[in-house]
Amino acid sequence: MGGFAASVLIVDCETCVTSTMRAILRLKGHAVECAASPSEALKAVEGGLRPDLLIAEFVLPQMDGVTLAERIRGDIPGLPVIIASTGAADFPDRLTERGFRVLVKPFRGDALNAAVNAALAGSQS
């Protein structure tokens, strides 16, 4: 499998994206929760969800994925984060300086799995 089975929270307003990522990650043994908006994700975390990893689209309604990740890290310090977006390729340094990994869309399943494994491995060191 590579890495360990983890709890992953995916935040993306496109259900086809979340359902595809959920399917890919579940095949690797991960438990996956999906949220269609930042408010839905924040509500889940406030309700006690403690994911091992957050994957958030950069462009979201209400707030961008970086702002969302920083808010969730307020409740879960050190949470590994992957920002997935077509636009993320334009400013990867801004994201990596904040400790976020970047996954540029469109991506293949193997790229998603590699990013997840790297993010989780980085959180264990």
HELIX and SHEET records of a PDB file:
HELIX    1   1 THR A   15  LEU A   27  1                                  13    
HELIX    2   2 PRO A   38  GLU A   46  1                                   9    
HELIX    3   3 GLY A   65  ASP A   75  1                                  11    
HELIX    4   4 GLY A   87  ASP A   90  5                                   4    
HELIX    5   5 PRO A   92  GLU A   97  1                                   6    
HELIX    6   6 GLY A  109  GLN A  124  1                                  16    
SHEET    1   A 5 ALA A  31  ALA A  35  0                                        
SHEET    2   A 5 SER A   7  VAL A  11  1                                        
SHEET    3   A 5 LEU A  53  GLU A  57  1                                        
SHEET    4   A 5 VAL A  81  SER A  85  1                                        
SHEET    5   A 5 PHE A 100  VAL A 104  1                                        
END                                                                             
